[in-house]
C-alpha cells in the first residue's frame, strides 16, 4: 500500500496541503521511523525485564530527519526489511512471551503484544493521513 501511495502521488508526494500538515512523503517517512523505533522496543521488551520505553516527538523526527527527503525507494526498502524482521520475530515468539512488558515513559506499562498491534493501527492512521493530504492538493 505504501508503494502504491508513492506511485499514485506523482508530483504531489512531497507537497504539504497546509504549512502545519505533513506531506504524503512525510507521512511515509514517519511510518518508517515508527517501524525503526518499534524494532528496538520489541527487542528490549523481549530480552530485558521491564525496560524503559522512551517516547519521541514525531514532529521533530519528521522536521529534522526528513525535511529534505527524496529517497522514497530507500524508505520503502528500509520499511520492507524492518517489517519482515518484526513480523518474523512476532511469529517465532511464543504467545506467553508476547505479554512481556516495558514501561513507556508517557503511557506506562505496555506489552509486546499491545505495542505490535498498535503499530498496525498507527500505519493505517498515517496512510489515511497521506491520502487526505494528496486529496487536498488535488482539490478532491
DARA-V807183 format. One record per run of one state. SS is the DSSP state (~ for helix, > for strand, _ for the rest). FROM is the first residue (numbers start at 1). LEN is the number of residues. If there is no record, write none. Layout:
<<SS | FROM | LEN> <SS | FROM | LEN>>
This chain:
<<_ | 1 | 1> <~ | 2 | 11> <_ | 13 | 11> <~ | 24 | 24> <_ | 48 | 4> <> | 52 | 2> <_ | 54 | 4> <~ | 58 | 9> <_ | 67 | 5> <~ | 72 | 21> <_ | 93 | 2> <~ | 95 | 5> <_ | 100 | 1> <> | 101 | 4> <_ | 105 | 3> <> | 108 | 4> <~ | 112 | 27> <_ | 139 | 2>>
